[in-house]
């Protein structure tokens, strides 16, 4: 009788663990990334080289924009 309860408890614990693992694996699946500029309309993912160039262009544009902003000079004669 005691061995039967032990076996039922073990099976119940395994079932709970299986349900939790199934939920975790479902939650860790990544959603599709948002559309990237310059991505082909047929849904093909861009290559790593294309993504690297796009990233370089984005950083260059941001830096150029920051360089165009006027600097604030601090008046040291107080």
MARDO-939310 format. One record per residue: z, y, x of N, C-alpha, C in turn; residue number from 1; chain. Coordinates in pm, 1 decimal, m for minus. Each point is the difference from the previous one (the first is absolute). Layout:
BEGIN
SITE        nc3        nc2        nc1       cac3       cac2       cac1        cc3        cc2        cc1   resi   chain
SITE          Z          Y          X          Z          Y          X          Z          Y          X    NUM       A
...
END
This chain:
BEGIN
SITE        nc3        nc2        nc1       cac3       cac2       cac1        cc3        cc2        cc1   resi   chain
SITE        0.0     m118.2       82.4        0.0      118.2      m82.4        0.0      126.2       88.0      1       A
SITE       82.6       m2.8      100.5        8.9      115.3       89.5     m131.4       19.0       74.9      2       A
SITE      m63.2     m110.5       39.4     m127.6        7.9       70.2     m109.2       53.7      m93.6      3       A
SITE        5.6      m31.1     m125.0      m96.6       50.4      m97.6        9.2      150.7      m15.5      4       A
SITE      124.2       51.6       m6.5       18.8      144.5       m9.5      m49.6       70.3      126.7      5       A
SITE       23.8      m60.3      113.2      m46.7       55.5      126.4     m151.7        7.8        4.9      6       A
SITE      m66.0     m106.7      m47.7     m146.0       m3.6       m2.0      m56.3      103.1      m97.7      7       A
SITE       60.8       11.3     m116.8      m45.3       98.5      m99.4       20.4      141.3       54.7      8       A
SITE      112.7       24.9       66.0       25.8      131.0       59.1     m100.6       33.2      108.7      9       A
SITE      m33.7      m99.3       82.5      m98.2       20.9      105.7     m136.8       32.3      m58.5     10       A
SITE      m40.3      m73.6     m103.3     m130.5       26.8      m63.8       m1.4      136.8      m66.6     11       A
SITE      111.0       37.7      m59.2        8.4      132.2      m63.4       m9.8      110.4      106.1     12       A
SITE       66.7      m17.5      113.2       m6.8       98.8      107.8     m142.0        9.4       55.8     13       A
SITE      m67.3     m113.2       16.8     m137.7        0.5       48.4      m93.2       71.0      m99.1     14       A
SITE       23.9      m19.6     m129.4      m83.4       66.3     m100.5       18.9      151.5        5.9     15       A
SITE      124.6       45.6       17.9       27.1      144.1        8.4      m67.0       58.7      123.6     16       A
SITE       10.7      m70.8      112.5      m63.4       48.2      123.5     m151.4        4.6      m16.6     17       A
SITE      m58.4     m100.3      m64.2     m145.2       m1.9      m20.6      m44.7      118.6      m85.4     18       A
SITE       75.5       31.9     m103.9      m35.3      114.3      m85.1        8.8      130.4       79.1     19       A
SITE      104.1       14.6       80.6       14.9      122.1       80.2     m110.3       13.4      103.7     20       A
SITE      m38.4     m110.0       63.8     m107.9        4.2       98.6     m130.7       38.6      m66.9     21       A
SITE      m24.6      m54.3     m118.4     m123.2       32.7      m71.8       m4.2      148.6      m35.8     22       A
SITE      112.8       54.7      m42.2        4.1      143.0      m32.5      m23.1       84.7      124.9     23       A
SITE       61.1      m38.3      112.1      m15.3       76.0      123.4     m143.3       m1.6       50.6     24       A
SITE      m63.5     m114.8       m2.8     m137.2       m6.2       49.1      m93.5       78.5      m90.9     25       A
SITE       29.1        5.6     m127.1      m81.5       80.3      m91.1       20.3      148.4       22.7     26       A
SITE      120.7       39.3       40.6       30.7      141.8       20.1      m53.5       51.4      132.5     27       A
SITE      m20.9      m88.2       98.2      m44.1       47.0      130.6     m150.9        9.9       11.7     28       A
SITE      m71.7      m41.8      m98.9     m145.5       14.4        5.1      m35.1      147.1       m4.1     29       A
SITE      m93.1       39.1       85.5      m36.2      140.2       10.3     m109.0       33.0     m101.8     30       A
SITE       12.4      116.4      m57.0     m103.0       47.7      m90.8     m121.0       44.5       81.3     31       A
SITE     m112.0       14.6      m66.2     m119.6       47.4       66.8       22.6      142.2       48.8     32       A
SITE      m43.6       32.7      121.1       18.5      136.4       49.5      m85.0       97.1      m81.3     33       A
SITE       44.9      124.9       m8.2      m79.4       98.5      m74.2     m134.6       22.2       67.7     34       A
SITE      m92.6       52.7      m78.6     m134.7       22.9       52.6        4.0       96.2      117.9     35       A
SITE      m71.5      m33.1      102.2       m6.7       81.4      120.9     m130.3       78.3       m1.8     36       A
SITE        4.8      124.4       46.0     m122.1       78.4        4.9      m98.4      m69.3       92.5     37       A
SITE     m123.6       m3.0      m40.3     m103.1      m61.1       81.5       m8.8     m150.8      m16.8     38       A
SITE       79.5      m54.6      m91.8       m5.1     m143.8      m23.0     m124.0      m32.5      m82.1     39       A
SITE      m71.8     m104.7       35.9     m119.8      m36.0      m74.5       32.1      m30.7     m145.7     40       A
SITE      m94.3       30.1      m88.5       20.0      m19.1     m142.9        5.4     m147.0      m38.7     41       A
SITE      m52.9      m88.3       84.1       m1.3     m141.6      m36.1      135.9      m66.8       19.9     42       A
SITE       99.7       73.4       45.5      134.9      m52.8       13.3       27.4      m65.8      133.8     43       A
SITE      m97.6       m1.0       90.6       21.7      m59.6      131.7       96.2       87.2       79.6     44       A
SITE       92.6      m63.9       69.9       96.1       75.5       78.4      m64.8       50.3      127.7     45       A
SITE       34.5      121.0       41.7      m56.9       52.0      123.8       55.5      m75.5      120.5     46       A
SITE      m74.9        2.7      108.9       44.5      m69.8      120.2      112.9       77.9       66.2     47       A
SITE       64.7      m62.5       94.9      110.0       64.1       71.4      m50.7      122.0       75.6     48       A
SITE     m118.7      m12.0       57.9      m57.4      112.8       74.7      m23.4      118.5      m93.4     49       A
SITE      m52.6      m26.3     m119.9      m25.0      107.0      m96.6      131.5       64.0      m43.5     50       A
SITE      101.4      m81.5      m22.7      130.0       54.2      m38.8       58.6       85.4      112.5     51       A
SITE      m16.3      m43.7      124.7       51.1       76.9      113.6      m68.3      134.5       12.1     52       A
SITE     m131.1        0.7      m17.8      m74.4      127.3        6.7       42.5       93.1     m111.6     53       A
SITE       19.4      m57.7     m120.6       42.8       82.1     m113.1      137.1       60.3       26.7     54       A
SITE       89.1      m78.1       57.5      133.3       49.8       32.6       m7.1      110.0      105.2     55       A
SITE      m84.0      m18.0      100.6      m16.0      102.6      102.3      m53.3      129.7      m60.4     56       A
SITE      m97.0      m11.6      m89.5      m55.6      119.3      m64.0      106.0       70.9      m84.7     57       A
SITE       80.9      m77.8      m72.1      104.5       60.0      m83.0      101.8       75.5       85.5     58       A
SITE       42.3      m60.3      111.2       97.4       64.9       87.7      m59.7      126.1       61.1     59       A
SITE     m127.1       m6.9       41.0      m66.3      116.6       59.5       m8.1      113.9     m101.5     60       A
SITE      m33.3      m31.3     m125.0       m8.3      102.6     m102.7      137.3       62.8      m25.8     61       A
SITE      104.5      m81.3       m0.5      134.1       53.9      m21.0       41.5       89.9      115.5     62       A
SITE      m27.3      m42.8      121.4       34.6       83.0      115.5      m78.8      130.0        1.0     63       A
SITE     m127.9       m6.0      m33.5      m80.2      122.2       m6.2       55.8       95.2     m104.7     64       A
SITE       41.8      m53.9     m113.5       58.9       83.8     m103.9      129.6       63.9       44.8     65       A
SITE       81.5      m76.3       72.7      125.6       55.6       49.8      m24.2      105.1      107.2     66       A
SITE     m102.9      m17.2       81.7      m29.1       96.0      105.7      m52.8      131.3      m56.6     67       A
SITE      m54.4       m0.9     m119.1      m54.1      121.1      m60.6      108.8       86.4      m62.9     68       A
SITE      117.9      m56.1      m22.1      107.4       76.9      m61.3       55.1       99.7      101.3     69       A
SITE       29.1      122.4      m44.5       53.3      100.1       93.1      142.8      m35.2       42.6     70       A
SITE       30.6       28.8      125.3      134.0      m24.0       52.1       91.3      115.0      m36.8     71       A
SITE      124.3      m32.3      m24.2       99.8      102.4      m29.4       70.2       33.8      130.5     72       A
SITE       m9.7      126.4       39.9       65.0       45.0      123.8      138.3       53.2      m31.7     73       A
SITE       96.9      m40.3       78.6      137.1       43.8      m19.8       22.1      127.1       80.2     74       A
SITE       51.5      100.6      m66.6       28.0      127.1       66.7      127.8      m15.0       80.1     75       A
SITE       m7.6        9.9      132.3      114.7      m20.8       87.2       74.8      130.2       28.4     76       A
SITE      m44.1      111.4      m52.3       66.1      128.8       27.0       98.7       31.4     m111.7     77       A
SITE      115.0      m64.2        3.6      102.2       27.2     m102.8      121.6       60.2       58.2     78       A
END
